[in-house]
Structure formats: C-alpha cells, structure tokens
Amino acid sequence: MEQHVQQRGILVKPAWKVMRFAPVFELFILSLDLALIFQSFLAFLVATAIFLTVYPLKELRILFFAMGWGIVGCWIGFMFDSTAGMIILSILFFFTSFGVHIFGLEDLLDAEK
C-alpha cells in the first residue's frame, strides 16, 4: 500500500522510494570508472548493461559496494588515529551500506514486476 502526501500541489515521496537510487548511482559511478579505465564510451554502455541485467552480478555488487564503504569507514577512523574508530566506523558503514543495497535491490525487483 503506497501512501503519498499531497501538500499545496507538491507530491512528497516516502523516504524509502528515494533509497532505491543509491545502488543505481553507485552502479553509474562504477561503469563510469570502467569507461575511464578503458577510455571508451562503449565500455560504459556494456558495463551498465551487464551490471543491470545479470542477477548474480547484482548480489556480488552488493557485497563489493558494502566492503568498499567499510573500507571508507576504516579510512576515516585511520585519519583520526583511532583503532576503535576504525573498527566501529567500518562495521557501521558496512552494515548500513549492505542494508541500503539489499533494500534498494528488493525495491527495484518489485518495481520490475
């Protein structure tokens, strides 16, 4: 059941509808990185098509991006010279990113039906 709030002609989307675009944005960045590495726009199109359509790659991509965000959290803790900060931030970033990606993937798969 979807709920939309109408106020003065502005349609306000629920927060969970915005979260579905996080994995798509990261996919775009990854495809753009591959295109810059191979210096080809065709590589961008092929990478985007493969990452969007092959389902096992979607699950691997979730794990890959979650580990990447965990490394970012570890790097931020390292900047503050705190071992506890490195551990806490890497775990926090990993699980938060993993949850957002799983939620976004389920929402995208529901939207395809």
Secondary structure, DSSP 4 states (H G I P E B T S, - for coil): ----EEETTEEEPPHHHHTTHHHHHHHHHHHHHHHHHHT-HHHHHHHHHHHHH-HHHHHHHHHHHHHHHHHHHHHHHHHTT-HHHHHHHHHHHHHHHHHHHHHHHHHHHHHH-
